[in-house]
Amino acid sequence: MVDIEKEDKPKVAEKPRYTKEQFLSSKQFTAAQKDVLVAVLRDGETYTTEQAKRMVEVFLRTEVR
């Protein structure tokens, strides 16, 4: 017997996730962006590249109080 439920679901590839240390050693971010990543990313957690970029953008656009 074939399980139709499993066959009908499209396979969605998960985006790769990286640690804070991997982002900091990446050439994808500038030195200034890496300084922000040190502040906004948590040790031991993983993030997609899109999440990391978004966190940098939000941090840089936040108004200083």
C-alpha positions in Angstrom: 0.0 0.0 0.0 1.3 3.4 -1.0 1.2 6.3 1.5 -0.4 9.1 -0.7 0.1 11.7 2.0 3.9 11.4 1.9 4.0 11.4 -1.9 1.8 14.5 -2.4 3.8 16.8 -0.1 6.3 18.9 -2.0 9.9 18.6 -0.8 11.0 21.9 0.5 14.8 22.2 0.9 15.8 23.8 4.2 18.1 26.7 3.9 21.5 26.1 5.5 22.0 27.4 9.0 25.3 28.7 10.4 26.7 29.6 13.9 27.9 33.0 15.0 31.5 31.9 14.6 30.9 30.8 11.0 29.4 34.1 10.1 32.3 35.9 11.7 34.8 34.0 9.7 32.8 34.4 6.5 33.9 36.8 3.7 30.3 37.6 3.0 30.2 40.3 5.6 32.3 43.5 6.1 34.3 44.1 9.2 31.6 46.6 10.4 28.8 44.1 9.8 30.7 41.5 11.7 31.0 43.9 14.7 27.2 44.1 14.6 26.9 40.3 14.3 29.0 39.9 17.5 26.4 42.0 19.3 23.1 40.6 17.8 23.8 36.9 17.3 23.7 34.5 20.3 26.4 31.9 21.0 25.3 28.3 20.3 22.4 29.2 18.0 22.2 28.9 14.3 20.8 31.3 11.7 20.2 31.4 8.0 22.2 34.0 6.0 19.0 35.9 5.4 18.3 36.1 9.1 21.8 37.3 9.9 21.6 40.0 7.1 18.2 41.1 8.4 19.4 41.4 12.0 22.3 43.6 10.8 19.9 45.8 8.9 17.5 46.2 11.8 20.3 47.0 14.2 21.7 49.7 11.9 18.3 51.3 11.3 17.4 51.3 15.0 17.4 54.9 16.4 19.8 55.6 19.2 18.1 56.7 22.4 
